[in-house]
Amino acid sequence: MVIGVILYGFLLTCVHADGVADIVLSCSLVEEGSGLGGVRGGALFTRTPATLILQDVAVGSEESLETVTPFVPPSIPDPDLLLFEAKASSPEIPSADVLLHADCNEQEVMCEISHYSPRGAQERLDQAFFMVSLSVVGVEFSTALILETLPVEKDHSTIIQNKLGLPLSHLGTMQTKIILMVFSHIKSVSAPLRGDVLLNCGFKQQEIPLSNDVAIEWRLQHRGKGNKVLEMKTKLDDTEGSTVVHSERIGSSINVAQVVGEGNASLGLTNLKVQDEGVYICTVSIGSFHAQQVIQLHIIQPPEVSLSEEKLVLNTKSAQRISCHCRQYYPLDAESHTGGSWASWSSLYFSSTRSCDHVFCLRSF
């Protein structure tokens, strides 16, 4: 069990005796800068240190609960500190144990918080929404959270956060709740040419649904170009005739029953081609709110290797040539190696050709 104090750049896990834990993450509040892309000394974005306290994260039965070290807020509330407090028990963050063990495993947690504006919704003066992006370097974990601030009963002692102008709790934190999360268990996946792949994307929302209407959109971005792969709209109460699915890419699919019943918005792709490689963006929209996940798809194809001669008798009096043909491979950064040392080959040449399905051939002799 790890016992610690809050330090920027570190992660603190506080385990309680009731099988839940507080996870304290060092984050950055990201805001648009006042300058135009660095012109006149301005910056595109500014970053301010912030802290996110995820309360009541479920702890597995195998975890040690011997030490009880609850989150301890500052003894004197500081209006300059950005302390975001959110319960992570409803809805639960999938695979939150990755965050729980990141510090012990010496893994870096990336946490960015930014202002969020719902589409077409009117915010109250004392209400604000924030987008939180969480990922762990080197681990297949990525989650986007939308937080909504909770009402605070104001009195003469209420402290206002200096930067955001929001009222703080008596602990000096901005109390919020998670109203929507979109997550993926993979950041990058490789699949063979002409094979199939499932790109993982899921969502959860608060107990009181934000809306009965949900829309899923998958887009592909590659080499500066973007296009829609699949779009689906349905109602979470599974009203008959309410589902509309429009697929731009032949062989793309989504399981409507799993979207409604499990919040599973994963995209299936069959008969993969080289053109399917790129960055896939999963966008889940519920009512006025939406969040995304990004997944990189790599297409791979091992080469077909053949020799021009099945048997070669060494003749020291005359030059001999044997060709090694590598066909139908992808991606293009292929290497050719001989069975012996390079010095044993008097001449070595390479040539490559492009085939009609954008898969390459390499020949050495």
C-alpha positions as CSV (number, residue, x, y, z in Angstrom):
1,M,0.0,0.0,0.0
2,V,1.3,3.4,-0.9
3,I,1.1,6.3,1.6
4,G,1.9,9.7,0.4
5,V,1.1,13.4,0.2
6,I,-0.1,15.4,-2.8
7,L,2.8,16.5,-5.0
8,Y,2.4,17.8,-8.5
9,G,3.8,15.3,-11.0
10,F,2.9,12.4,-8.7
11,L,-0.1,10.2,-8.1
12,L,-1.5,9.5,-4.6
13,T,-3.7,6.5,-3.8
14,C,-5.7,6.6,-0.6
15,V,-7.4,3.3,0.3
16,H,-10.4,3.1,2.6
17,A,-11.6,0.2,4.6
18,D,-14.9,-0.1,2.7
19,G,-13.3,-1.4,-0.5
20,V,-13.0,1.9,-2.4
21,A,-10.1,4.3,-2.9
22,D,-9.4,8.0,-3.5
23,I,-7.1,8.6,-6.4
24,V,-5.4,12.0,-6.6
25,L,-4.0,13.0,-10.0
26,S,-1.8,15.8,-11.0
27,C,-3.4,17.5,-14.0
28,S,-3.3,20.6,-16.2
29,L,-6.1,23.0,-16.8
30,V,-5.8,23.7,-20.5
31,E,-7.2,27.0,-21.8
32,E,-7.0,28.9,-25.1
33,G,-4.3,31.6,-25.0
34,S,-4.9,35.3,-25.7
35,G,-2.4,35.4,-28.6
36,L,-2.9,34.2,-32.2
37,G,-0.7,31.1,-32.6
38,G,2.2,32.7,-30.8
39,V,2.0,36.0,-32.7
40,R,2.8,39.0,-30.6
41,G,4.1,36.8,-27.8
42,G,0.7,35.0,-27.4
43,A,0.3,31.2,-27.1
44,L,-2.3,28.9,-28.5
45,F,-2.9,27.3,-25.1
46,T,-2.1,28.0,-21.5
47,R,-1.6,25.3,-18.9
48,T,-2.3,25.8,-15.2
49,P,-1.5,23.1,-12.6
50,A,-4.6,21.4,-11.2
51,T,-5.5,18.4,-9.2
52,L,-8.3,15.8,-9.8
53,I,-9.6,13.8,-6.9
54,L,-11.5,10.7,-8.0
55,Q,-13.4,9.5,-5.0
56,D,-14.7,6.0,-4.2
57,V,-12.9,4.1,-7.0
58,A,-13.8,0.4,-6.5
59,V,-10.9,-1.7,-5.2
60,G,-10.6,-5.4,-6.0
61,S,-10.8,-8.0,-3.2
62,E,-7.1,-8.8,-3.7
63,E,-6.1,-5.3,-2.7
64,S,-4.8,-4.7,0.8
65,L,-7.1,-2.5,2.9
66,E,-5.0,-2.5,6.1
67,T,-4.0,1.2,5.9
68,V,-6.7,3.8,5.9
69,T,-5.4,7.2,4.6
70,P,-8.3,9.3,3.3
71,F,-7.7,12.3,1.1
72,V,-6.8,15.2,3.3
73,P,-7.7,18.7,1.9
74,P,-5.6,21.8,2.7
75,S,-6.0,22.9,6.3
76,I,-6.9,26.4,5.0
77,P,-8.9,26.5,1.7
78,D,-6.8,28.3,-0.9
79,P,-8.8,30.1,-3.7
80,D,-5.7,29.9,-6.0
81,L,-5.7,26.1,-6.0
82,L,-7.6,24.2,-8.7
83,L,-8.9,21.1,-6.9
84,F,-11.6,19.2,-8.8
85,E,-13.4,16.6,-6.8
86,A,-15.6,13.9,-8.4
87,K,-17.1,10.6,-7.3
88,A,-16.0,7.8,-9.5
89,S,-18.5,5.2,-8.1
90,S,-21.5,6.1,-10.3
91,P,-20.8,5.7,-13.1
92,E,-17.7,3.6,-12.5
93,I,-14.6,4.2,-14.6
94,P,-13.7,1.0,-16.5
95,S,-10.2,-0.4,-15.7
96,A,-9.7,2.2,-13.0
97,D,-7.2,-0.2,-11.4
98,V,-4.7,1.0,-14.1
99,L,-4.8,4.4,-12.4
100,L,-4.7,2.7,-9.0
101,H,-1.3,1.0,-9.7
102,A,0.3,3.6,-12.1
103,D,2.5,5.1,-9.4
104,C,3.8,1.8,-8.1
105,N,4.4,0.6,-11.7
106,E,6.3,3.9,-12.5
107,Q,3.8,4.7,-15.2
108,E,3.0,8.3,-16.1
109,V,-0.6,9.4,-16.0
110,M,-1.6,12.1,-18.5
111,C,-4.5,14.2,-17.2
112,E,-5.8,17.3,-19.0
113,I,-8.9,19.4,-17.9
114,S,-10.6,21.9,-20.2
115,H,-13.8,24.0,-20.2
116,Y,-16.7,22.3,-21.9
117,S,-19.8,23.9,-23.5
118,P,-22.8,21.7,-24.1
119,R,-24.5,22.2,-27.5
120,G,-27.6,24.3,-27.3
121,A,-27.8,24.2,-23.5
122,Q,-28.1,27.3,-21.2
123,E,-25.6,27.2,-18.3
124,R,-26.5,28.8,-14.9
125,L,-24.1,31.4,-13.5
126,D,-23.0,28.9,-10.8
127,Q,-22.8,26.0,-13.2
128,A,-19.9,24.8,-15.3
129,F,-18.8,21.8,-17.3
130,F,-15.3,20.4,-17.8
131,M,-13.8,17.8,-20.1
132,V,-11.2,15.5,-18.5
133,S,-8.9,13.4,-20.7
134,L,-7.1,10.5,-18.9
135,S,-4.5,8.2,-20.3
136,V,-1.5,6.2,-19.0
137,V,1.7,6.2,-21.0
138,G,2.5,2.7,-22.3
139,V,-0.9,1.2,-21.2
140,E,-4.0,0.5,-23.1
141,F,-6.2,2.9,-21.1
142,S,-7.9,6.0,-22.3
143,T,-11.0,7.8,-20.9
144,A,-12.8,11.1,-21.5
145,L,-15.0,12.4,-18.6
146,I,-17.5,15.2,-18.7
147,L,-17.9,16.8,-15.2
148,E,-20.7,19.0,-14.0
149,T,-20.2,21.2,-11.0
150,L,-22.5,20.6,-8.1
151,P,-24.5,23.5,-6.4
152,V,-22.9,25.0,-3.4
153,E,-24.9,26.7,-0.6
154,K,-23.4,30.1,-0.3
155,D,-23.0,32.2,2.8
156,H,-20.6,34.9,4.0
157,S,-17.8,32.4,4.4
158,T,-18.0,30.9,0.9
159,I,-14.7,31.2,-1.0
160,I,-14.7,31.8,-4.7
161,Q,-12.0,30.2,-6.9
162,N,-9.9,33.0,-8.3
163,K,-9.3,31.7,-11.8
164,L,-12.7,30.1,-12.5
165,G,-15.0,32.3,-10.4
166,L,-16.8,29.2,-9.0
167,P,-17.7,28.7,-5.4
168,L,-15.7,26.3,-3.4
169,S,-16.8,23.7,-0.9
170,H,-15.8,24.1,2.8
171,L,-12.9,21.8,1.9
172,G,-11.6,24.2,-0.8
173,T,-12.5,21.9,-3.6
174,M,-14.8,22.3,-6.6
175,Q,-17.3,19.5,-6.2
176,T,-18.4,17.8,-9.5
177,K,-20.2,14.7,-10.7
178,I,-19.4,12.6,-13.8
179,I,-22.3,12.9,-16.2
180,L,-20.8,11.1,-19.2
181,M,-17.7,9.1,-20.0
182,V,-16.4,7.7,-23.3
183,F,-13.5,5.2,-23.1
184,S,-11.5,2.7,-25.0
185,H,-9.3,-0.3,-23.9
186,I,-7.0,0.1,-26.9
187,K,-5.0,3.1,-28.2
188,S,-3.4,1.3,-31.2
189,V,-4.1,-2.0,-32.9
190,S,-2.5,-3.9,-35.8
191,A,-4.5,-6.2,-38.1
192,P,-3.6,-8.2,-41.3
193,L,-4.5,-7.2,-44.8
194,R,-7.8,-8.7,-45.8
195,G,-8.5,-9.6,-42.2
196,D,-11.1,-8.3,-39.7
197,V,-10.7,-6.0,-36.7
198,L,-12.9,-4.7,-33.8
199,L,-12.1,-1.1,-32.7
200,N,-13.1,-0.8,-29.0
201,C,-15.2,2.2,-27.8
202,G,-17.7,2.4,-25.0
203,F,-19.7,4.9,-23.0
204,K,-21.5,5.3,-19.6
205,Q,-23.6,8.1,-18.3
206,Q,-25.1,9.2,-15.0
207,E,-27.9,7.3,-13.3
208,I,-30.5,9.9,-14.4
209,P,-30.0,9.7,-18.2
210,L,-28.9,12.9,-19.9
211,S,-31.2,12.0,-22.8
212,N,-32.9,9.1,-24.4
213,D,-31.3,9.9,-27.8
214,V,-27.8,8.6,-28.6
215,A,-25.7,9.0,-31.7
216,I,-22.5,7.2,-32.6
217,E,-20.1,8.4,-35.3
218,W,-16.9,6.8,-36.5
219,R,-14.5,8.8,-38.7
220,L,-11.2,7.9,-40.3
221,Q,-8.3,10.4,-40.5
222,H,-5.3,9.6,-42.6
223,R,-2.6,11.8,-44.2
224,G,-4.6,15.0,-43.8
225,K,-7.9,13.5,-45.2
226,G,-11.0,12.6,-43.3
227,N,-14.1,10.7,-44.1
228,K,-17.1,9.2,-42.2
229,V,-17.0,5.4,-41.8
230,L,-20.3,4.8,-40.0
231,E,-23.1,6.7,-38.3
232,M,-25.8,5.4,-36.0
233,K,-28.7,7.0,-34.2
234,T,-31.1,5.3,-31.8
235,K,-33.0,5.6,-28.5
236,L,-31.7,4.0,-25.3
237,D,-35.2,2.7,-24.5
238,D,-35.0,0.6,-27.6
239,T,-38.1,2.0,-29.2
240,E,-39.0,0.0,-32.2
241,G,-38.1,1.6,-35.5
242,S,-36.0,4.3,-33.8
243,T,-32.6,3.0,-35.0
244,V,-30.9,4.4,-38.1
245,V,-27.5,3.1,-39.3
246,H,-25.7,4.6,-42.2
247,S,-22.5,2.9,-43.3
248,E,-20.1,4.7,-45.7
249,R,-17.6,1.9,-45.8
250,I,-18.6,-1.6,-47.0
251,G,-18.0,-4.1,-44.3
252,S,-18.3,-1.7,-41.4
253,S,-20.8,-2.6,-38.6
254,I,-21.9,-1.8,-35.1
255,N,-24.0,-3.9,-32.7
256,V,-27.1,-1.9,-32.0
257,A,-28.2,-4.2,-29.2
258,Q,-24.9,-3.8,-27.4
259,V,-25.0,0.0,-27.9
260,V,-28.4,0.2,-26.1
261,G,-27.8,-2.6,-23.5
262,E,-24.1,-2.2,-22.6
263,G,-23.0,1.1,-23.9
264,N,-20.7,-0.8,-26.4
265,A,-20.1,1.4,-29.5
266,S,-17.3,-0.7,-31.0
267,L,-16.8,-0.7,-34.7
268,G,-16.3,-3.8,-36.7
269,L,-14.3,-3.8,-40.0
270,T,-14.0,-6.8,-42.4
271,N,-11.8,-7.5,-45.4
272,L,-9.2,-4.8,-44.4
273,K,-7.4,-2.9,-47.1
274,V,-4.4,-0.6,-47.0
275,Q,-6.8,2.4,-47.3
276,D,-8.3,1.4,-44.0
277,E,-5.1,2.4,-42.1
278,G,-5.2,5.6,-40.1
279,V,-6.7,7.2,-37.0
280,Y,-10.3,6.3,-36.1
281,I,-12.4,8.7,-34.0
282,C,-15.3,7.4,-32.0
283,T,-17.8,10.2,-31.1
284,V,-20.6,9.4,-28.7
285,S,-23.4,12.1,-28.4
286,I,-26.1,12.0,-25.8
287,G,-28.4,15.0,-25.8
288,S,-26.3,18.1,-25.6
289,F,-23.1,16.3,-24.7
290,H,-20.5,14.4,-26.6
291,A,-17.0,13.0,-26.0
292,Q,-14.5,11.1,-28.2
293,Q,-11.9,8.4,-28.2
294,V,-9.1,8.0,-30.8
295,I,-7.7,4.7,-32.0
296,Q,-4.8,4.1,-34.4
297,L,-5.2,1.2,-36.8
298,H,-2.1,-0.2,-38.5
299,I,-2.4,-2.6,-41.5
300,I,0.3,-5.3,-41.7
301,Q,1.0,-8.0,-44.3
302,P,4.0,-10.4,-43.9
303,P,5.8,-10.9,-47.2
304,E,5.7,-14.0,-49.4
305,V,9.4,-15.0,-49.8
306,S,10.8,-17.2,-52.6
307,L,14.2,-17.9,-54.1
308,S,14.9,-18.2,-57.8
309,E,16.9,-21.4,-57.2
310,E,16.0,-24.2,-54.9
311,K,19.5,-25.6,-55.0
312,L,22.8,-23.8,-55.8
313,V,26.2,-25.5,-56.2
314,L,29.0,-23.1,-55.3
315,N,31.4,-22.5,-58.3
316,T,34.4,-20.4,-57.4
317,K,35.5,-19.9,-61.0
318,S,32.4,-18.0,-62.2
319,A,29.9,-15.6,-60.8
320,Q,26.6,-16.9,-59.7
321,R,23.3,-15.2,-59.0
322,I,20.4,-16.2,-56.9
323,S,17.3,-14.0,-56.5
324,C,15.2,-13.5,-53.4
325,H,11.7,-12.3,-54.1
326,C,9.6,-10.7,-51.3
327,R,6.0,-10.0,-52.5
328,Q,2.8,-8.8,-51.1
329,Y,4.0,-7.0,-48.0
330,Y,3.0,-3.9,-46.1
331,P,4.1,-1.5,-44.7
332,L,6.8,-0.3,-47.0
333,D,9.8,-0.2,-44.5
334,A,10.9,-3.7,-45.3
335,E,14.4,-5.1,-44.7
336,S,16.2,-7.9,-46.5
337,H,18.8,-10.1,-44.7
338,T,20.9,-13.0,-45.9
339,G,21.6,-16.1,-44.0
340,G,25.3,-15.4,-43.8
341,S,27.4,-12.3,-43.4
342,W,26.9,-9.4,-45.8
343,A,30.6,-9.7,-46.8
344,S,30.0,-13.2,-48.3
345,W,27.9,-11.6,-51.0
346,S,29.9,-9.9,-53.8
347,S,27.0,-7.9,-55.2
348,L,23.6,-7.2,-53.7
349,Y,20.9,-5.3,-55.5
350,F,17.4,-4.2,-54.6
351,S,14.3,-3.4,-56.6
352,S,10.7,-2.8,-55.7
353,T,7.5,-2.5,-57.6
354,R,4.0,-1.4,-56.6
355,S,1.2,-3.9,-57.2
356,C,-2.4,-3.1,-58.1
357,D,-3.7,-3.4,-54.5
358,H,-1.1,-1.0,-53.1
359,V,1.0,-3.9,-51.6
360,F,4.7,-3.8,-52.6
361,C,7.2,-6.3,-53.9
362,L,10.9,-6.3,-53.0
363,R,13.6,-8.2,-54.9
364,S,17.2,-8.7,-54.0
365,F,19.9,-10.5,-56.0
